[in-house]
Amino acid sequence: SRSAMDHQPKFFENLSGAGKAIGVLTSGGDAQGMNAAVRAVVRMGIYVNAKVYFIYEGYQGMVDGGDNIVEVSWESVSSILQVGGTVIGSARCKSFRTREGRLQAAFNLVQRGITNLCVIGGDGSLTGANLFREEWSGLLEELAQSGKIDAEAVKKYAYLNIVGMVGSIDNDFCGTDMTIGTDSALHRIIEVVDAIMTTAQSHQRTFVLEVMGRHCGYLALVSALACGADWVFIPEYPPEEGWEDSMCVKLSENRARKKRLNIIIVAEGAIDCHNKPITSEKVKDLVVQRLGFDTRVTILGHVQRGGTPSAFDRILASRMGVEAVLALLEATPDTPACVVSLSGNQAVRLPLMECVQMTQEVQKAMDEGRFLEAVRLRGRSFENNLNTYKLLSHKRPDAELPKSNFNVAVLNVGAPAAGMNAAVRAAVRVGMTEGHKIFAVIDGFEGFARGKIKEISWGDVGGWTGQGGSILGTKRTLPAKYLEKIADQMRTNNINALMVIGGFEAYLGLLELSAAREKYDEFCVPMVMVPATVSNNVPGSDFSIGADTALNTITDTCDRIKQSASGTKRRVFIIETMGGYCGYLANMGALAAGADAAYIFEEQFDIRELQANVEHLTEKMKTSIQRGLVLRNENCNENYTTDFIYQLYSEEGKGVFDCRKNVLGHMQQGGAPSPFDRNFGTKISAKAMQWISKKLKETYRKGKVFANTDDSVCLLGMRRRNLVFQPVAELKSETDFVHRIPKEQWWLKLRPLMKILAKYKTSYDVSDSGQLEHVAMLPKEAETGAI
């Protein structure tokens, strides 16, 4: 049904919220990004002419009524996007669990005409909301009988619509790839792990880290993947009998290989196969008694819930908030309560109770010791993370490894991008597990031509996941002028396959190498490309390794810049981002930082639009929000430069606001990779190496590898919900080679969101939303745009 609708864009102008009242509340544990969701619900609600109410302190506020339920304005949610936690408060509420409590809550809502609820919380909060909805008409009847409301009100407010958004740092809700807050919690954990690693290396220490996750091991598993931990304990996958011996053997082997530190990550709900808890203290005592290693325990606790939300969480929550309002506007009395969630990079709607039931099934499977089933029920993304971790964390003895006699070369091409090193590490380790010899090429195609090639081993890539930049070195040089020399090197080193990690140059490089196959047999080998560039401009993939880290840098910088304006009122900042001709960073950075405008090459603009933006900001300065933020992609227009826009705004804003400009430059390429980039790099690279192994077997004939078909030169990219291998030859038709961008880019659909949340009138294509899907029906292959 979705693809049939794709051809007829459907806009929401005809969806009006006039006469409707929406209540928004946050309930249960807090999570970073909840404020971004609240902001999106309020602004989208006001945008469609609905009344929007804050319900303070969760269900407790709904039961208490009075000042806890307040109508809000556009300005009410200003400056909350970058704040962690929830500004409208959250509380556990016993009284809402009783019918009397729910009766009082219904009375308070009816008095204000609220029949649409947007609930941001975990599965407990959402189950409560569903029960409230089912009882609604009965509660109104009871209120009418006791004379609290009249028959007219019973008729007028007959139905309660509910849409949920899952805010939970544990990512423990089935049906969505990522819950609001998970990515930010991972950021906190990784910051701590990176800091601990430096001190642990100084002293040859073992660190046991306890992270949150009473019933779900997602945070522990993903942070273990992202930092290359030696061992991880999670509730869904308890270690086998005798794990104490295996773990100690592994730790001492690592020490013997000159590894100066060991990291063990324990989820707070970790158990053994008899359902007995495994605590961080127990793990520490074991290491000290058996191995005598200097061991420390760090319990992260509520640090994981705190801090500012990551760019990913802000964008996710903003998208979900807008989608939630659309779902409420479209709801009929027959629509089941739904949850807005993420699959791949798409917002989808799922029946609330199906998700809750599946979430409860996981717990039941764990309680009954059906652990493989629990992992499967957690979903494809969780299963993939676990399999990848198992593959990369433990080196099997050489005697157990298959011998393939194939040599695979790995190189980085283009500008450095955070996460490249994680991708190289995964490629090396998976390649070795498959029995290949892995060769590292230093300095891209240029280094290849000069023979800068060396065999690389398992231990050589230890500790690489958290390193920014490119340890192998990378150059933008294309292979065309070095074809003969590269062919010589391929022959000399007997290279049977190539894995290229890089941006647009890597894509062009593979096109050149495949075109040279007619002349050089050496290039008739399987070749695969993994997209890695901060610009996110590679055709065939919705995401590139490095773009998330760059986006977080932009978002953090914008937060600081906005904060600097809080003392000096009425100031507008013009900020230039990288990206070449691709507006991804400027557009998504604007959405994540709450900017007023973003100028990008893909959407041409003229002096009239610049004028309209200045007038818009002038109006804004008359309100209580007296600062503005404008992002500009570096190549969006050759004449309307950053200086020009700065001077125009300065002139036109005279007497109303003053201007400052910042060019962010290469700081966007640097820094430690974000958890998303570490994991995306690790998983996509592992998958690419497995594809190489498959292709090598398929193309091995009479003692040599010979691959000359289009499908032996592929790019592995994230497309909507799946990771897909696409022949680079087929991607040519999708590429604008002059501007080095894909002809169609998915994120342009999100552009209206930024405008709506900045109070511009615009049209928003909702063709992709509105379909209620079923949990069991989600594609089994759904690899995730989440990690």
TORMARDREN-249547 format. One line per 8 residues: number of its first residue (from 1); their letters; for each residue x, y, z of C-alpha. Coordinates in steps of 0.1 Angstrom, whole numbers. Layout:
N
NUM = A = X,Y,Z; ...
# end
This chain:
787
1 = SRSAMDHQ = 0,0,0; 29,23,7; 45,20,-27; 11,26,-44; 8,59,-25; 44,70,-33; 33,83,-67; 6,107,-54
9 = PKFFENLS = 21,131,-29; -5,139,-2; -2,171,16; -16,179,50; -31,213,42; -65,197,43; -59,183,78; -71,209,102
17 = GAGKAIGV = -70,207,140; -95,236,144; -117,228,174; -95,201,186; -75,201,219; -44,181,224; -28,173,258; 9,163,259
25 = LTSGGDAQ = 25,146,289; 58,128,297; 56,99,320; 78,72,336; 116,76,336; 129,107,319; 150,105,287; 170,131,267
33 = GMNAAVRA = 150,142,237; 116,142,254; 117,181,253; 123,180,215; 92,157,212; 71,180,234; 83,211,214; 73,194,181
41 = VVRMGIYV = 39,184,193; 31,219,206; 43,237,175; 28,213,150; -5,213,170; -6,252,170; 4,251,133; -27,231,124
49 = NAKVYFIY = -49,254,146; -55,230,175; -53,241,211; -24,224,229; -21,218,266; 9,209,288; 0,182,314; 26,187,341
57 = EGYQGMVD = 40,159,362; 26,131,340; -5,112,350; -3,127,385; -9,161,370; -38,148,350; -54,134,381; -47,166,402
65 = GGDNIVEV = -58,189,375; -58,227,383; -26,244,373; -11,211,361; -31,214,329; -22,246,310; -28,258,275; 5,268,259
73 = SWESVSSI = 17,291,231; 44,289,205; 69,306,228; 62,282,257; 86,257,241; 113,280,230; 148,270,242; 139,236,254
81 = LQVGGTVI = 152,216,224; 187,213,238; 177,207,274; 179,171,287; 152,155,309; 117,168,305; 106,204,314; 70,194,320
89 = GSARCKSF = 80,169,346; 74,132,350; 62,112,380; 51,77,389; 14,79,397; -3,54,419; -37,71,418; -40,68,380
97 = RTREGRLQ = -39,30,385; -72,32,404; -105,37,386; -112,67,409; -80,83,398; -89,78,361; -124,92,367; -109,124,381
105 = AAFNLVQR = -84,126,352; -113,122,327; -132,150,344; -102,173,343; -97,166,306; -134,171,296; -135,204,314; -109,217,290
113 = GITNLCVI = -122,198,259; -91,176,256; -99,144,237; -65,139,221; -36,127,242; 0,125,232; 19,103,258; 57,102,258
121 = GGDGSLTG = 70,74,280; 78,37,284; 56,7,280; 40,11,315; 29,47,307; 15,36,273; -4,6,286; -20,30,312
129 = ANLFREEW = -30,53,284; -46,25,264; -66,13,294; -78,49,299; -89,51,263; -108,18,266; -126,30,297; -133,65,285
137 = SGLLEELA = -169,62,275; -177,44,307; -159,71,327; -180,98,310; -212,79,317; -203,77,354; -194,114,355; -228,122,339
145 = QSGKIDAE = -247,100,364; -230,118,394; -240,151,378; -204,163,373; -209,167,335; -240,170,313; -253,147,286; -242,172,260
153 = AVKKYAYL = -205,168,271; -208,130,270; -219,133,234; -194,160,224; -163,143,240; -174,107,233; -140,94,221; -104,97,234
161 = NIVGMVGS = -76,94,208; -42,83,220; -8,84,203; 23,73,220; 60,80,216; 85,58,234; 109,78,255; 133,53,272
169 = IDNDFCGT = 170,52,274; 170,14,275; 156,9,240; 135,-18,255; 103,-13,235; 96,-37,206; 85,-24,173; 109,6,171
177 = DMTIGTDS = 146,6,162; 154,34,185; 135,49,214; 139,86,223; 169,90,246; 188,58,237; 214,75,214; 221,102,240
185 = ALHRIIEV = 226,76,267; 251,59,245; 269,92,240; 272,95,278; 285,59,282; 310,62,253; 323,95,267; 330,77,300
193 = VDAIMTTA = 345,47,284; 368,68,262; 379,87,294; 385,55,313; 405,39,285; 432,65,288; 437,61,326; 434,23,323
201 = QSHQRTFV = 462,22,297; 485,42,320; 482,16,348; 475,-17,329; 441,-19,346; 409,-38,341; 377,-18,343; 343,-33,350
209 = LEVMGRHC = 316,-8,339; 280,-12,349; 254,5,326; 216,8,329; 193,-18,315; 174,-38,341; 155,-58,315; 172,-49,283
217 = GYLALVSA = 209,-53,273; 208,-29,244; 230,-1,260; 255,-26,273; 257,-45,240; 260,-15,217; 285,3,240; 306,-29,241
225 = LACGADWV = 305,-29,203; 314,8,201; 344,5,224; 356,-30,215; 350,-43,251; 366,-76,260; 334,-91,275; 298,-80,279
233 = FIPEYPPE = 270,-94,302; 234,-88,291; 201,-103,304; 189,-116,269; 220,-137,263; 235,-151,295; 270,-166,293; 273,-204,290
241 = EGWEDSMC = 282,-226,320; 319,-222,329; 320,-186,317; 342,-177,346; 371,-198,331; 365,-186,295; 365,-149,305; 397,-152,326
249 = VKLSENRA = 415,-171,298; 405,-144,273; 416,-116,296; 450,-132,303; 455,-139,266; 448,-102,258; 473,-91,285; 499,-116,270
257 = RKKRLNII = 493,-99,236; 505,-66,252; 470,-52,255; 473,-28,284; 437,-26,294; 406,-47,297; 371,-34,296; 342,-55,308
265 = IVAEGAID = 306,-41,304; 278,-53,327; 241,-44,322; 225,-39,356; 200,-67,349; 227,-92,337; 220,-128,347; 236,-162,342
273 = CHNKPITS = 219,-191,325; 201,-201,358; 186,-166,361; 210,-156,389; 222,-120,388; 258,-113,377; 269,-81,394; 298,-58,386
281 = EKVKDLVV = 313,-65,421; 311,-103,414; 329,-99,381; 356,-77,398; 362,-102,426; 365,-130,401; 392,-111,381; 411,-101,412
289 = QRLGFDTR = 410,-136,427; 418,-156,396; 442,-133,378; 454,-108,403; 448,-79,379; 444,-43,392; 406,-40,388; 382,-11,393
297 = VTILGHVQ = 344,-9,391; 326,22,377; 288,23,380; 275,49,356; 240,53,371; 219,83,363; 247,100,344; 233,80,314
305 = RGGTPSAF = 199,98,317; 215,133,319; 231,158,297; 219,173,264; 202,152,238; 223,141,208; 215,153,173; 200,119,164
313 = DRILASRM = 176,121,194; 165,157,186; 157,148,150; 141,115,159; 119,132,186; 110,161,163; 100,138,135; 80,116,159
321 = GVEAVLAL = 63,146,175; 51,159,141; 40,124,131; 21,120,164; 0,152,158; -8,140,122; -19,106,136; -42,123,162
329 = LEATPDTP = -57,145,134; -64,114,113; -77,92,141; -112,79,140; -132,62,168; -121,29,152; -84,36,150; -65,16,177
337 = ACVVSLSG = -42,36,200; -9,38,181; 28,43,187; 49,64,164; 82,47,159; 113,44,137; 121,17,112; 152,22,92
345 = NQAVRLPL = 150,60,87; 112,60,83; 87,70,108; 59,44,110; 28,39,131; 22,7,150; -7,-5,171; 2,3,207
353 = MECVQMTQ = -9,-30,223; 9,-51,197; 41,-35,207; 34,-38,244; 25,-75,240; 57,-82,221; 78,-63,247; 62,-84,275
361 = EVQKAMDE = 68,-116,254; 106,-108,256; 105,-106,294; 85,-138,295; 110,-156,273; 138,-145,295; 120,-156,327; 114,-190,312
369 = GRFLEAVR = 150,-194,301; 142,-192,263; 171,-168,257; 175,-174,219; 138,-165,215; 143,-134,237; 171,-122,213; 149,-129,183
377 = LRGRSFEN = 119,-110,197; 141,-80,205; 143,-76,167; 166,-77,138; 188,-48,149; 195,-63,184; 203,-97,168; 227,-82,143
385 = NLNTYKLL = 245,-62,171; 249,-94,191; 262,-115,162; 286,-87,151; 299,-84,187; 305,-122,189; 323,-121,156; 347,-92,164
393 = SHKRPDAE = 355,-96,201; 371,-130,203; 399,-142,181; 396,-179,175; 428,-199,176; 446,-200,142; 441,-238,140; 403,-233,141
401 = LPKSNFNV = 402,-207,114; 394,-217,78; 422,-211,52; 408,-194,22; 442,-185,5; 426,-152,-6; 442,-118,-1; 419,-88,5
409 = AVLNVGAP = 431,-52,5; 414,-25,26; 419,12,19; 404,46,28; 397,71,1; 387,108,2; 386,131,32; 388,116,67
417 = AAGMNAAV = 355,108,84; 350,97,121; 341,60,121; 365,50,93; 388,33,118; 359,13,133; 351,1,97; 387,-9,90
425 = RAAVRVGM = 388,-28,123; 356,-47,115; 369,-55,80; 402,-68,92; 387,-90,120; 358,-104,99; 382,-110,70; 405,-130,93
433 = TEGHKIFA = 376,-150,107; 367,-159,72; 403,-172,66; 416,-144,44; 449,-125,46; 441,-88,50; 464,-61,36; 461,-25,46
441 = VIDGFEGF = 468,1,20; 483,34,34; 472,67,18; 445,56,-5; 450,50,-43; 481,71,-43; 497,49,-16; 485,18,-35
449 = ARGKIKEI = 504,29,-66; 535,35,-45; 533,0,-30; 525,12,6; 508,-21,14; 513,-43,44; 496,-73,59; 476,-63,90
457 = SWGDVGGW = 466,-86,119; 439,-89,145; 459,-72,173; 470,-43,150; 434,-29,150; 427,-32,187; 414,1,202; 406,16,168
465 = TGQGGSIL = 369,20,172; 371,52,193; 398,69,172; 388,98,149; 402,105,115; 419,78,94; 447,58,109; 455,42,75
473 = GTKRTLPA = 458,77,60; 435,88,32; 439,109,0; 414,123,-25; 435,111,-55; 416,90,-80; 431,59,-95; 428,68,-132
481 = KYLEKIAD = 463,82,-136; 479,53,-116; 461,23,-132; 492,5,-144; 510,9,-111; 480,-2,-91; 475,-32,-114; 512,-41,-108
489 = QMRTNNIN = 507,-39,-70; 476,-60,-72; 496,-86,-91; 527,-84,-69; 507,-88,-37; 482,-112,-53; 452,-91,-42; 420,-110,-48
497 = ALMVIGGF = 394,-84,-36; 392,-48,-27; 373,-30,1; 372,8,-2; 360,29,27; 353,65,17; 332,92,2; 324,104,-33
505 = EAYLGLLE = 360,99,-45; 358,62,-34; 327,59,-56; 344,75,-86; 375,54,-80; 355,21,-82; 338,34,-114; 373,40,-129
513 = LSAAREKY = 386,6,-117; 357,-13,-132; 360,6,-165; 397,-4,-166; 389,-41,-164; 389,-44,-202; 426,-35,-201; 438,-50,-169
521 = DEFCVPMV = 427,-84,-157; 440,-75,-122; 409,-54,-116; 386,-84,-124; 381,-91,-87; 352,-84,-63; 352,-48,-51; 330,-33,-25
529 = MVPATVSN = 326,3,-12; 314,13,23; 303,50,23; 322,72,47; 320,110,44; 308,138,66; 289,153,36; 266,123,33
537 = NVPGSDFS = 266,128,-5; 272,92,-17; 245,79,-41; 230,46,-30; 230,52,7; 208,73,31; 236,75,56; 274,77,55
545 = IGADTALN = 299,69,82; 310,102,98; 279,123,90; 264,117,125; 296,128,143; 297,160,121; 261,167,129; 267,164,166
553 = TITDTCDR = 296,188,163; 274,213,145; 246,209,170; 269,213,200; 284,244,185; 250,259,177; 239,252,213; 270,271,226
561 = IKQSASGT = 265,300,201; 228,303,211; 238,303,247; 263,331,241; 233,352,229; 213,347,260; 231,376,277; 229,399,247
569 = KRRVFIIE = 194,399,234; 184,404,198; 212,387,180; 212,365,149; 240,340,141; 249,330,105; 267,297,106; 284,280,76
577 = TMGGYCGY = 286,242,75; 306,218,53; 291,194,28; 302,205,-6; 270,209,-26; 251,185,-4; 228,203,21; 224,173,45
585 = LANMGALA = 245,188,73; 230,223,70; 194,210,68; 196,183,96; 218,206,117; 191,233,115; 164,207,125; 186,195,155
593 = AGADAAYI = 196,230,166; 162,247,161; 174,271,135; 152,297,117; 165,290,82; 189,268,64; 202,277,29; 211,247,8
601 = FEEQFDIR = 220,241,-29; 192,216,-34; 165,242,-28; 173,273,-48; 166,306,-31; 166,342,-43; 167,377,-28; 129,377,-21
609 = ELQANVEH = 133,346,1; 163,362,19; 141,393,25; 112,372,38; 136,354,62; 149,388,75; 113,400,80; 105,368,98
617 = LTEKMKTS = 134,373,122; 124,409,128; 89,398,138; 105,371,161; 125,397,179; 93,414,191; 84,382,210; 102,368,241
625 = IQRGLVLR = 125,348,219; 152,374,209; 178,354,190; 180,338,157; 201,310,141; 206,307,103; 227,278,87; 242,280,53
633 = NENCNENY = 258,251,34; 292,261,20; 283,257,-17; 246,266,-16; 251,296,-39; 282,312,-55; 269,347,-51; 250,346,-19
641 = TTDFIYQL = 281,339,2; 282,336,39; 297,371,40; 269,384,17; 242,369,39; 258,382,70; 261,417,56; 225,416,43
649 = YSEEGKGV = 211,406,76; 233,431,94; 220,460,72; 184,450,72; 183,442,109; 198,476,120; 181,488,151; 163,455,156
657 = FDCRKNVL = 190,429,159; 227,426,153; 246,397,136; 276,375,141; 290,348,117; 309,316,123; 325,293,97; 327,258,114
665 = GHMQQGGA = 353,244,90; 373,213,97; 362,208,132; 332,190,116; 356,163,103; 375,158,135; 367,144,169; 360,110,184
673 = PSPFDRNF = 333,92,164; 298,92,178; 283,58,190; 261,58,158; 292,61,135; 312,35,154; 284,10,152; 272,18,117
681 = GTKISAKA = 308,16,106; 314,-17,124; 282,-34,112; 282,-22,76; 319,-31,72; 314,-66,86; 285,-72,62; 307,-59,33
689 = MQWISKKL = 335,-83,41; 310,-112,43; 298,-103,8; 335,-103,-4; 339,-138,9; 308,-150,-9; 318,-133,-42; 354,-148,-39
697 = KETYRKGK = 339,-183,-37; 315,-176,-66; 342,-162,-89; 371,-186,-81; 377,-208,-112; 407,-229,-121; 430,-216,-94; 422,-179,-99
705 = VFANTDDS = 396,-153,-91; 379,-137,-121; 350,-113,-117; 340,-90,-145; 303,-86,-141; 287,-53,-129; 274,-70,-97; 310,-77,-86
713 = VCLLGMRR = 316,-40,-80; 291,-29,-54; 283,-1,-29; 268,-13,3; 243,14,14; 214,19,38; 182,23,18; 151,32,38
721 = RNLVFQPV = 149,1,60; 176,-22,46; 213,-25,39; 215,-32,2; 244,-41,-22; 241,-21,-54; 263,-23,-85; 281,11,-89
729 = AELKSETD = 274,10,-126; 236,11,-118; 241,41,-95; 255,62,-123; 220,72,-134; 211,83,-99; 242,106,-97; 247,143,-104
737 = FVHRIPKE = 284,141,-111; 289,179,-116; 277,186,-80; 288,153,-66; 254,145,-50; 226,119,-56; 198,132,-78; 172,123,-51
745 = QWWLKLRP = 178,126,-14; 155,113,12; 162,140,38; 147,167,16; 113,154,27; 122,165,63; 129,201,51; 94,213,57
753 = LMKILAKY = 96,201,93; 124,225,101; 103,253,85; 71,244,104; 90,243,137; 104,277,129; 69,291,123; 69,293,85
761 = KTSYDVSD = 39,283,64; 48,254,41; 34,223,25; 45,190,40; 42,157,20; 26,131,42; 24,103,16; 47,82,37
769 = SGQLEHVA = 27,84,69; -8,74,78; -3,36,72; -8,16,104; 15,-13,101; 18,-45,123; 47,-54,145; 49,-89,132
777 = MLPKEAET = 48,-76,96; 79,-54,99; 104,-67,74; 126,-93,90; 155,-79,71; 150,-44,86; 186,-34,93; 185,-2,110
785 = GAI = 191,35,104; 194,33,141; 224,13,154
# end
